[in-house]
Amino acid sequence: MKWSDNMLVGFKPMDDEHIAFVEMIERMQNATAEELPPLLDQFSDVAHAHFESENKMMEETQFPPRQCHIDEHMAVLKSVAEVQELLVQGQLTIGASLVDELAKWFPGHVTHLDSALSHWMCKKQLGGKPVVIKRSLNLQHDK
């Protein structure tokens, strides 16, 4: 997994945390089975902090669909904790499966849930929608 402008949501606090999130997933994807358990511990810390930050924003601003978003965060943290326990028990191959699932899950989470939260936060704090400039656009013009 590599960070790209396609994952920008236009709300800097969230975008900054998303970059760290993606970097952790990429590090775990490139890790050996033996390197993965401590990286997953670090990821768990990053995920807890990131999700806590978003959950707090949603609660404080009464974001309407917050419970669905919070529930998804909780499900990810539960999966991470379950896999951490299996890794401690020596089941090292399960870690790579979790990392693959995180890499599949995160882009959709950003597109569907985090982008809506970004719009909400920009409206609440700035009175408008976020502007996102994506350098990786592939524009084609019909002739």
N, C-alpha and C positions, 0 to 999 in steps of 0.2 A: 504494500500500500504506500502510495506517495501522496504528499499534499499537493493539491492543485487549486487553482482559483475557483473551480467548479464547486468547491466545498465552502466558499465564502457565503456568509449570511448577512453581512453588512452591519453587524453590531460588534464593534471592536473587542469588548471583553469576551464575547463568545468566540469570535474568530481566533483570538490569541490562545484560548484554551483548547480549541479544536486543533490547532497546529500541534500543540504539545501532545494531544491525544493521538493524532495520526502518527507522529514521530515515535511514540511508544509502541504502537501496533507494528510499525515497520521494524523497529528494533527486535520485537518478539518474533516477527516473521523470519528474520535473519539469524535467530539464535539457534544454538544446538539444543537438544533435549535437556542437557545438563545446565545450560545457561538460562533456560526458560523460567524455572521456579523463582529466582530472585527478580527477574524482569517482570514476572507476573505480579509479584508483591509490589513492585514500584508502580506498575500499571494500576493496580487496585487503589493505591494511594492517590494517583492522578485522577482516576475515575471517580472515586469518592469526593474529592475536592471539586471536580468539574460538575458532577451531578448536584452536589450540595449547593453550589453557586447558582446553577440554573433553577433548582427547586426553590431556593430562597427568592429569586427574582419572580418566579411564577406566583408564589404565595403572597409576597408583599404587594404585588400589583393586581392580584386576583385574576390572573390569566385564565380565561374561561375554560379551555380544555386541559387545564393543568394536571388533573388526576391521571389521565391517560399517559401523559408525558412522564409524570413521576413514577407511575407503575412500570413503565418501560425501563426507566433508570434502575428501579429496584430489581427487576428481573435480570438485568445485566449483572448487577452487583452480586446477586444470588448465584448466578452461573459461575462468576469468577471465584467466589468463595468455595463453591462445591469443587471446582477444578483444583483450586489451591490445596484443598484437603486430599484429593486424589494424588496430586503430585507429591505431597508429604508421605503418602503411603507407597510411593515408588512407581506409580502408574504414569510414567513420563510421556507416553504417546498421546494422552488425552489433551495435553497442553497445546499441541499444534492444532488440534481440531478446534479448540476454543478460539485460538488466534485467527484461524481461517473464518470462523463464524463472525467474529468481531469485525474483520475486514469487510465481510459481505454486508453486515448490518449497518455499520456506521454511515456510509454515504446516504442510504435511504432515510435514516434517522435525521440526518442534517437537512435533507431535502424536504421532508414532510413535517417534522415536528420542530426542529430548531429554527428553520426559516420562518415559521409562523410566530415563534417566540421572538425572534429578531424584529419582525414587523411590529409586533405588539410593544416591545421595549422602545423601539425608535419612536413610535407614535406617542407613547407615554412620556418619554424623556425629551424628545425633540419636536414633537408635533407633526411628524411626517413619516413616510416610508424610507427604509434604508436604500442607499444607492450603492450598487455593487458593480465595480469595474473588473471585468475578467479579462486578463491578458491572454488567456488560452482560447479565445473565441476563434472559430474557424468560419469566417464569413465567405459565402459564395454568392456571386451575383449572376443572375440570369442575363444572357445576352440576347 
